[in-house]
Amino acid sequence: METWDAITARRATKEYDTRPLADTDLERILEAARRAPSSSNNQRWDFVLIRNRGQLERISKVWPGAAHIANAAAAVGLVAPFSDDLRLTASINYDLGQAAMSMMIAAADLGIGSRTASVQDYALAAEVLRLPDDRRLTWLLGLGYPGDRPLKPIKNPARKPLEEIVHHDRW
């Protein structure tokens, strides 16, 4: 798939079919995260690949909006250092967002659907993933082949038109 096709085919996949994902595909998706831009190249992240069905079901309980993780073929936990410093936390979250988007585009390129989920129950996440005390599960990314329809470029996405959101030279 061409890059533009992967970008336009990517969508939030809520339902996954039962096919497992190939190790080589998962490795490519994780490599996309590793290569994502990072503030000052600090790379303040770790990624936990979750494929065990029991683990997927347990980790899906960290937030009500993470229920889709239970049925995913795999999930990636985006883990980062915990900090009370708002500026540092914003920088880390920006980097994690770039890593997540890189993984989602790489997944779409392989015909694999994805959907992010936030985390609310940090204690449960730390227990399930056995995280060190100074780390926090910040985001989850569910992965799997779409159960409803294959990925293909979306011609008319439910998005605001460019002329409504792009301002030239000033507001």
Secondary structure as a PSIPRED ss2 file (coil, helix, strand):
# PSIPRED VFORMAT (PSIPRED V4.0)

   1 M C   1.000  0.000  0.000
   2 E C   1.000  0.000  0.000
   3 T H   0.000  1.000  0.000
   4 W H   0.000  1.000  0.000
   5 D H   0.000  1.000  0.000
   6 A H   0.000  1.000  0.000
   7 I H   0.000  1.000  0.000
   8 T H   0.000  1.000  0.000
   9 A H   0.000  1.000  0.000
  10 R C   1.000  0.000  0.000
  11 R C   1.000  0.000  0.000
  12 A E   0.000  0.000  1.000
  13 T C   1.000  0.000  0.000
  14 K C   1.000  0.000  0.000
  15 E C   1.000  0.000  0.000
  16 Y E   0.000  0.000  1.000
  17 D C   1.000  0.000  0.000
  18 T C   1.000  0.000  0.000
  19 R C   1.000  0.000  0.000
  20 P C   1.000  0.000  0.000
  21 L C   1.000  0.000  0.000
  22 A C   1.000  0.000  0.000
  23 D H   0.000  1.000  0.000
  24 T H   0.000  1.000  0.000
  25 D H   0.000  1.000  0.000
  26 L H   0.000  1.000  0.000
  27 E H   0.000  1.000  0.000
  28 R H   0.000  1.000  0.000
  29 I H   0.000  1.000  0.000
  30 L H   0.000  1.000  0.000
  31 E H   0.000  1.000  0.000
  32 A H   0.000  1.000  0.000
  33 A H   0.000  1.000  0.000
  34 R H   0.000  1.000  0.000
  35 R C   1.000  0.000  0.000
  36 A C   1.000  0.000  0.000
  37 P C   1.000  0.000  0.000
  38 S C   1.000  0.000  0.000
  39 S H   0.000  1.000  0.000
  40 S H   0.000  1.000  0.000
  41 N H   0.000  1.000  0.000
  42 N C   1.000  0.000  0.000
  43 Q C   1.000  0.000  0.000
  44 R C   1.000  0.000  0.000
  45 W C   1.000  0.000  0.000
  46 D E   0.000  0.000  1.000
  47 F E   0.000  0.000  1.000
  48 V E   0.000  0.000  1.000
  49 L E   0.000  0.000  1.000
  50 I E   0.000  0.000  1.000
  51 R C   1.000  0.000  0.000
  52 N C   1.000  0.000  0.000
  53 R H   0.000  1.000  0.000
  54 G H   0.000  1.000  0.000
  55 Q H   0.000  1.000  0.000
  56 L H   0.000  1.000  0.000
  57 E H   0.000  1.000  0.000
  58 R H   0.000  1.000  0.000
  59 I H   0.000  1.000  0.000
  60 S H   0.000  1.000  0.000
  61 K H   0.000  1.000  0.000
  62 V H   0.000  1.000  0.000
  63 W C   1.000  0.000  0.000
  64 P H   0.000  1.000  0.000
  65 G H   0.000  1.000  0.000
  66 A H   0.000  1.000  0.000
  67 A H   0.000  1.000  0.000
  68 H H   0.000  1.000  0.000
  69 I H   0.000  1.000  0.000
  70 A H   0.000  1.000  0.000
  71 N H   0.000  1.000  0.000
  72 A C   1.000  0.000  0.000
  73 A C   1.000  0.000  0.000
  74 A E   0.000  0.000  1.000
  75 A E   0.000  0.000  1.000
  76 V E   0.000  0.000  1.000
  77 G E   0.000  0.000  1.000
  78 L E   0.000  0.000  1.000
  79 V E   0.000  0.000  1.000
  80 A E   0.000  0.000  1.000
  81 P E   0.000  0.000  1.000
  82 F C   1.000  0.000  0.000
  83 S C   1.000  0.000  0.000
  84 D C   1.000  0.000  0.000
  85 D C   1.000  0.000  0.000
  86 L H   0.000  1.000  0.000
  87 R H   0.000  1.000  0.000
  88 L H   0.000  1.000  0.000
  89 T H   0.000  1.000  0.000
  90 A H   0.000  1.000  0.000
  91 S H   0.000  1.000  0.000
  92 I H   0.000  1.000  0.000
  93 N H   0.000  1.000  0.000
  94 Y H   0.000  1.000  0.000
  95 D H   0.000  1.000  0.000
  96 L H   0.000  1.000  0.000
  97 G H   0.000  1.000  0.000
  98 Q H   0.000  1.000  0.000
  99 A H   0.000  1.000  0.000
 100 A H   0.000  1.000  0.000
 101 M H   0.000  1.000  0.000
 102 S H   0.000  1.000  0.000
 103 M H   0.000  1.000  0.000
 104 M H   0.000  1.000  0.000
 105 I H   0.000  1.000  0.000
 106 A H   0.000  1.000  0.000
 107 A H   0.000  1.000  0.000
 108 A H   0.000  1.000  0.000
 109 D H   0.000  1.000  0.000
 110 L C   1.000  0.000  0.000
 111 G C   1.000  0.000  0.000
 112 I C   1.000  0.000  0.000
 113 G E   0.000  0.000  1.000
 114 S E   0.000  0.000  1.000
 115 R E   0.000  0.000  1.000
 116 T E   0.000  0.000  1.000
 117 A E   0.000  0.000  1.000
 118 S E   0.000  0.000  1.000
 119 V C   1.000  0.000  0.000
 120 Q C   1.000  0.000  0.000
 121 D C   1.000  0.000  0.000
 122 Y H   0.000  1.000  0.000
 123 A H   0.000  1.000  0.000
 124 L H   0.000  1.000  0.000
 125 A H   0.000  1.000  0.000
 126 A H   0.000  1.000  0.000
 127 E H   0.000  1.000  0.000
 128 V H   0.000  1.000  0.000
 129 L H   0.000  1.000  0.000
 130 R C   1.000  0.000  0.000
 131 L C   1.000  0.000  0.000
 132 P C   1.000  0.000  0.000
 133 D C   1.000  0.000  0.000
 134 D C   1.000  0.000  0.000
 135 R E   0.000  0.000  1.000
 136 R E   0.000  0.000  1.000
 137 L E   0.000  0.000  1.000
 138 T E   0.000  0.000  1.000
 139 W E   0.000  0.000  1.000
 140 L E   0.000  0.000  1.000
 141 L E   0.000  0.000  1.000
 142 G E   0.000  0.000  1.000
 143 L E   0.000  0.000  1.000
 144 G E   0.000  0.000  1.000
 145 Y C   1.000  0.000  0.000
 146 P E   0.000  0.000  1.000
 147 G C   1.000  0.000  0.000
 148 D C   1.000  0.000  0.000
 149 R C   1.000  0.000  0.000
 150 P C   1.000  0.000  0.000
 151 L C   1.000  0.000  0.000
 152 K C   1.000  0.000  0.000
 153 P C   1.000  0.000  0.000
 154 I C   1.000  0.000  0.000
 155 K C   1.000  0.000  0.000
 156 N C   1.000  0.000  0.000
 157 P C   1.000  0.000  0.000
 158 A C   1.000  0.000  0.000
 159 R C   1.000  0.000  0.000
 160 K C   1.000  0.000  0.000
 161 P C   1.000  0.000  0.000
 162 L H   0.000  1.000  0.000
 163 E H   0.000  1.000  0.000
 164 E H   0.000  1.000  0.000
 165 I H   0.000  1.000  0.000
 166 V C   1.000  0.000  0.000
 167 H C   1.000  0.000  0.000
 168 H C   1.000  0.000  0.000
 169 D C   1.000  0.000  0.000
 170 R C   1.000  0.000  0.000
 171 W C   1.000  0.000  0.000
